[in-house]
């Protein structure tokens, strides 16, 4: 069975990827930051060149969106230079690179879900460094799959679902942004989808490389996402009281970094090429909440 290197293996997507790939029978080299510093060109070249791997999945990222505004150097190293080194090493080894990117590279309002073919634009440091990483990969000459995902949540790590549950146990009313649209992406569903398609990607005749969008369904606002979280949490008896969600604008919330106003992603290409439907994110709330309790 093929050997796959997973970077960022301790993150919320990385942990799910390791589990899903192993279930599918792959031999997985799980590398957290302590195991492989992707910002070191020499370390990346050595790891990719000496481990006999068949593919790399890069889930390592600097994801502290607000902190990145004042920490551009670290964000650039992890989100841009790291993918650059991985892409160069994969090109040299003639193996595919699967890279996980973000909706933050599409900070435009189209009136309809974003397509992979549109010109990207980022309005914050996190988004711009992730876009740099995408561009480095495209310029490397390696065979790549870039997956842009949005609003990720799951059993591992910190995320919006766990934050809402924590705040909901402390407060009876929470103000949540209502004028930003997108779709939550269950980390486990995404990881399982990647594990399933690896069989196709590793075939010598696979040609469908490029950029893909993946997210859950249906689309919603952050405030509607919060309401559904609290409804599920209440059904699981995880809340000491009812929680009211008060709609506010992104301007009122006043985050340090600008967020995309419309993160809705068109996922038709992924479903058409790989034959996998998008998951309903509601189906993954209970396991995330139970992991938080």
N, C-alpha and C positions, 0 to 999 in steps of 0.2 A: 504494500500500500504506500501511497505517496507520503512524503514528509513535508509539512507546512510549518513555516516560521510565523508566529503571531507576535507582533510587537505591541506594546501597550497592554500586555496580557493581564494586568491587574485592574484595568479599568472596567466600567460597567458593560461596555460592549466586548472588550477583550476577554473577560471571564466567560461570558456567554459563548463567544466564538470558540474558545478552547473546549468547552463542554460539548458544543454542537458538532465540532469536527471529530472529536474523539468518539462520539456516538455513531458517526458515519464511518468509523474505522480508520481514520487518518492517524498517522504518527505526528504528534504536535510538539513543536519546540516552543514552549511558552516563555516569552521574554518580557519581563518587566524592566523598568528603568535600571534597576540594580544589576540586571543580567546583561542588558545591551543598551548603551547610550547611543541613540540614533543620531545625536548631534556630533558624534565622533566619526569622521570619514573612515579612519583606519579600523575602528571597531566594527563598523558596518561591513566594510570590505572583507574583513577577516571572518566574520560570522557567516555571511552569505556565501563566501567562496570556499569555506572549509567544512561546512556541515552537511553537504550533499542534499540540500533541500530542493523541492520541486516548485515551490511558490512561496511568496511572502504576502502576508496580510498585515497592513499597517493600520493599527487602531490607536497608536500613540498620538496624543495631541495635547496642546496647551489649551484648556477649555475654560479657564477663568476669564470670562468675557470682559467684565469690568476691570479686573486687575491688569489685564493686558494693555489697557490704555496707558498705563504708566510703567509697563514692563515689556516694551516692544522687543527688546533684544532677546529675552527668553522666549517670547511667543514666536519670533521669527526663527530662532534656532530649531525649535521643536516642530513648528507647523510648516516651515518652508525648507530649511536646510536639511532637516532629517529626511523628509521625502525625497529631496534631491539626491542625497547619498544612497538611499535605498534604491531609487530608480536606476542610478548609475551602476550599482552593484548587480541589480537584476538584469540589466542590459548586458553586462559583461558575462554573467552566468547563463544568459539566454533562458531565463525563467520569468513567469509573469508576476507583476506586482498588482495586488489588490489594495487600494487606498481608500480610506473612509474620510469623506469630506463633509461639507455642511451647507445648509440652506443660507447661511450668512454670506455666501459669495453671490447671492442673487437679491441684492437690496434695491429692487425696483418694483413698481406696482403696475401690473399688466391688465388687471381686471379678470384674469383667468390664470390657472395654475402654470407655473414656470416649466418651460421645455429645456431639454439639455442643449438645444441648439442656440439658445439666445445668448447674447453677449453678457458675461457676468459683470457685476459691480458690487463692491463692498464699501460700507460706510464706517467701519470700525476696525481697530487693529486686529482683533481676532479674525474677522472676515477677510481682511486684506492679506494676512499672513497665510491663512488657509488657501486663498486664491493663488498666492505665490507658489505654494506647494503644488497645487494642481498644475500650474504652468511649468514648473521645473520637471514634473513627471512627463508632461506632454512633449517637452523639448528633448528628453533624454534618449528617445529612440527605443525604449523598452516596450514590451507588450504590457499594457496596463488596463485595469478596470478601476475607474473612480466612481465611488458611490456617494452621492450627496443625500444625507438624511437630515431629519428635522426633529426637534423637540424630543430627544431621546429620554426614555425612562426605563427602569427595570429593577430587578432584585438587588443588584450590586451597586455600590457607590452612592453618590448623592445626586438627586434629581428633583424635578418639580413636584412629583407625586409625594415623595417623602417629605419635602419641605412643607407642602400643604398640610399633610397629616400632623406634622409637628406643630405648626402654627394653629391648626384647628383644635388641638388639645389645650392650647393656651388662650385662645381668643374666641369670642362669639361672633365677631365680624372681621372679615379680611378684605382689603381692597385689592382687586386684581385687574390688570390691563384688559380692556375689552376691544380695543381697536387694532390689535395685531392678530392676523389670521395665520393658520398653519395646520399641521396635522401631527399629533404625537406619534412617535415611532417606538414600539416595544423592542427593547434591545434583544430579547430572546427570539422574537419572530424574525428579526433581521439576521441574527447570527445563524439561525436554522436555515434561512433562505440561502445564505452564502455557503453554508456547508453542503446544501443540496446541489447548488450549481457548480461546485468545484469539480465534480465529475466531468462536466462539459468543458469547463475552462482548461482543464489539464489535458484534454484530447489534442493530439498534434494538429488536427484540422480545424481547431477552433479559431474563428476569425472575427467574432463580434466584440472586439475590444473597444474601449471608449468610455464615455461618461454615461452614468445611469442615475436616475432618481428613484428613491425608495422611501416610503413613509406609510404610516397607518391610515386608516379611514374610519370615520368621515373627517372632513375639515371642521375646524372650530376656532373660537377665540380662546385666549388664555383663561378668561373668566368662565367660559362655558366648560373648559377642561377642569377648572377648579370645582365647579358645581358638581360635575359628574364624579370627581374624586371623593367629594364629601358625601355624596349619595351612596357610593359604594362603601366608604368607611363606616357610615352610619348603619348600613345593613350588616356589617361585620362586628358591630358593637365596639368600634375602636374610638369613638368620640364620647366625651363626657357630657356634651351638650350639642344643641343644634348650632350650625355655623352659617351665617349669612354672608354671601359674597356680594360685595359692592363694586359695581363697574366704575373704573376710572380710565382715563386716557394715558397713553404712553408718556405724554408731556407731563401730566400730573405725577406719574410715578417717578420720573426724573432719573432714570438709570444713567450711570456714568457713560456707558458705551451705547451708541445707537443700535437698535435692533431693527431687522427688516419688518416693515409694516405688513407685508404679504409673503409668507413663507410657503404658500401652497405649491406643491410639486406635482407635476404631471408624471405619472409612473407607468404610462402605457408602454413605453419602450421596454422596461424591465419585464413586464408581464408578457409582452409579445415575444421577446427573445428567449426567455427562460421558462415561460409557461407557469409562472407562480403568481397567484393573486395577492393583493395587499391585505394585511391583517386588520381586523377590527380592533382598535386599541382598547376598547372597553373590556375585551376578553382577558387583558393582561393587568388590569388594575388590582384585582384581588390578590394575586401573588405578590405584587409589588408592595401593597399595603401590609400584607401579612409579614413580609420580610422586614418591614419598618417597625412593626409593633414590638 
